[in-house]
């Protein structure tokens, strides 16, 4: 009986868990939509997917960053429904779930100009070098 009460203490209520899950799913859709739009724009800007694009580190960094963000936000969407560790109380969990997707959005909007694989119709080889313009091919 005591174990049951302690596990309920570290769980979010159904309305709060549902709202936080919907919040994360909305962010998940926004991130996926942004990735698809920017990747489509990349393919159009470079006249299709080419071997140099597939060999460019920028392209793989681009894909890995978005894959990481999508996986983390997906995991956050399921987090409100599980029992938390004793060190993570409900308030901390709710704040983490509510703020991390928004922080990822800020991070990506600041990071995209430095890792986007194409600049003015040319392929970027090395990310970050040379600022938003990078080292171009």
Buried (B, 14 or more C-beta within 10 A) or exposed (E): EEEEEEEEEBBBEEEBBEBBBEBBBEBBEEBBEBBEEBBEEBBEBBEEEEEEBEEBEBBBBBEEBBEEBBEBBBEBBEBBEEEBEEEEEBEEBBEBBBEBBEEBBEEBEEBBEBBBBBBEEBBBBBBBEEEEEBBBE
